[in-house]
Amino acid sequence: MMDKTWKLMFFLSEFFRDMYTFVRHNGYSPFANRNKKLFYKILIETHTVEKGLSLKEPKPLFGKDKINGIIHMLNEYDRTYSALPLEMALGAFQGYLDLHSTLGLSDDFLFYLDAYVEHLKRDGTLGNGGTKRAAPWLGNGELDAKAFLQSRSSCRMFQPGKLDSCLLTSLVELAQSAPSQCNRQSSRVHVYQDRAVIAQMLELQGGSRGFAHSVDNLFVVTSEVTAWGGAGQRNQLYVDGALFSMGLLLACHANGLGACPLNLAILNAVEKKIRSVGGIEASERLIMMIAVGKPLESHFRAARSPRRQTAEILQLHGG
Ligand SMILES: Cc1cc2nc3c(=O)[nH]c(=O)nc-3n(C[C@H](O)[C@H](O)[C@H](O)COP(=O)(O)O)c2cc1C
């Protein structure tokens, strides 16, 4: 009975600490960094304009209030943090103007927006948003992509050696093609290559016993709480973080590297210790670690990890 009571207390205390972290750092919190909050808010709001532009028949003069709100936020925003909000807004506003010019529409609001676009350009901002053409990738044959997805396996034996920083950067760049809610991109990647630091982190993680000693490159994927706001979004940072992590795993696979996702199913106290060892800010929640490196052999031995029958997990609700 005592044991069960303790377990319940543990749950309550962990949920309370989760709540504290979310309330303290989320995008509505007065304690969160103001410019960071603006960064995410502008990205999210600008994305809704992009979405409007990508519709089959966008409504003329849609989202005027939204655009005014974005301009107001841009005027408050300090671009030294990141130029992306300005670039994204410029691209979206330019797309908005192009749409209305194609429609042959004229309106005071469009003159005002045009003047703002010119102002952004004069400040040296480059457009990086709006709409684009996209197509499903079929490679040289549809099977390439399918075979690629089905050939990834967790690798737990690595050649010694640090991966080159250009390669690491390109892996993260590839992972950035992962989708994120409203394109807010809250995921962060920390890379560790110092053996002593990696050893401490993996000891705290606890799931790499037997191969921790062979890990010379370790990613820690995190998600920034400030990108999220409101009770409904309290768990979304894990969804975006997990999708990003999958992108990173596939990027490693695409580059001939071995990688193993490592769970961070940990208590708040352990998370705090990992953050402290890794120099990770309190406003970031840990999503997962990923051990990465060149596999020990080109055809490395991996756990089979058989999958369930698809019919066991698929429920077709068709008509
Ligand atoms: C979120 C997550 C956490 C994981 N944590 C660990 C871990 O701590 N240690 C480990 O050896 N493997 C870990 N794995 C790897 C799984 O065991 C592996 O993905 C699963 O068995 C499927 O095998 P595959 O990755 O080779 O397809 C983790 C995987 C995921 C998705």
The ligand as an SDF file (V2000), in Angstrom:
LIG
                    3D

 31 33  0  0  0  0  0  0  0  0999 V2000
   12.0690    6.9200  -28.6060 C   0  0  0  0  0  0  0  0  0  0  0  0
   12.9900    5.7400  -28.7440 C   0  0  0  0  0  0  0  0  0  0  0  0
   13.8330    5.4290  -27.7180 C   0  0  0  0  0  0  0  0  0  0  0  0
   14.7360    4.3730  -27.8440 C   0  0  0  0  0  0  0  0  0  0  0  0
   15.6050    4.1250  -26.8300 N   0  0  0  0  0  0  0  0  0  0  0  0
   16.5500    3.1780  -26.9860 C   0  0  0  0  0  0  0  0  0  0  0  0
   17.5410    2.9910  -25.9720 C   0  0  0  0  0  0  0  0  0  0  0  0
   17.5440    3.6700  -24.9530 O   0  0  0  0  0  0  0  0  0  0  0  0
   18.4920    2.0640  -26.1930 N   0  0  0  0  0  0  0  0  0  0  0  0
   18.5380    1.3080  -27.3420 C   0  0  0  0  0  0  0  0  0  0  0  0
   19.4410    0.4870  -27.4780 O   0  0  0  0  0  0  0  0  0  0  0  0
   17.5980    1.4630  -28.3140 N   0  0  0  0  0  0  0  0  0  0  0  0
   16.6200    2.3820  -28.1680 C   0  0  0  0  0  0  0  0  0  0  0  0
   15.6860    2.5920  -29.1560 N   0  0  0  0  0  0  0  0  0  0  0  0
   15.7530    1.7860  -30.3780 C   0  0  0  0  0  0  0  0  0  0  0  0
   14.6270    0.7590  -30.4660 C   0  0  0  0  0  0  0  0  0  0  0  0
   14.9370   -0.3480  -29.6950 O   0  0  0  0  0  0  0  0  0  0  0  0
   14.4360    0.3910  -31.9490 C   0  0  0  0  0  0  0  0  0  0  0  0
   14.1040    1.5500  -32.6730 O   0  0  0  0  0  0  0  0  0  0  0  0
   13.3420   -0.6420  -32.1790 C   0  0  0  0  0  0  0  0  0  0  0  0
   13.6710   -1.8660  -31.6090 O   0  0  0  0  0  0  0  0  0  0  0  0
   13.1170   -0.8570  -33.6780 C   0  0  0  0  0  0  0  0  0  0  0  0
   14.3100   -1.2840  -34.2940 O   0  0  0  0  0  0  0  0  0  0  0  0
   14.9950   -0.4950  -35.4900 P   0  0  0  0  0  0  0  0  0  0  0  0
   15.2670    0.9030  -35.0290 O   0  0  0  0  0  0  0  0  0  0  0  0
   16.2680   -1.2480  -35.7590 O   0  0  0  0  0  0  0  0  0  0  0  0
   14.0630   -0.5140  -36.6500 O   0  0  0  0  0  0  0  0  0  0  0  0
   14.7570    3.5970  -29.0280 C   0  0  0  0  0  0  0  0  0  0  0  0
   13.8670    3.9190  -30.0570 C   0  0  0  0  0  0  0  0  0  0  0  0
   13.0070    4.9710  -29.9260 C   0  0  0  0  0  0  0  0  0  0  0  0
   12.0780    5.3230  -31.0620 C   0  0  0  0  0  0  0  0  0  0  0  0
  1  2  1  0
  2  3  1  0
  2 30  2  0
  3  4  2  0
  4  5  1  0
  4 28  1  0
  5  6  2  0
  6  7  1  0
  6 13  1  0
  7  8  2  0
  7  9  1  0
  9 10  1  0
 10 11  2  0
 10 12  1  0
 12 13  2  0
 13 14  1  0
 14 15  1  0
 14 28  1  0
 15 16  1  0
 16 17  1  0
 16 18  1  0
 18 19  1  0
 18 20  1  0
 20 21  1  0
 20 22  1  0
 22 23  1  0
 23 24  1  0
 24 25  2  0
 24 26  1  0
 24 27  1  0
 28 29  2  0
 29 30  1  0
 30 31  1  0
M  END
$$$$
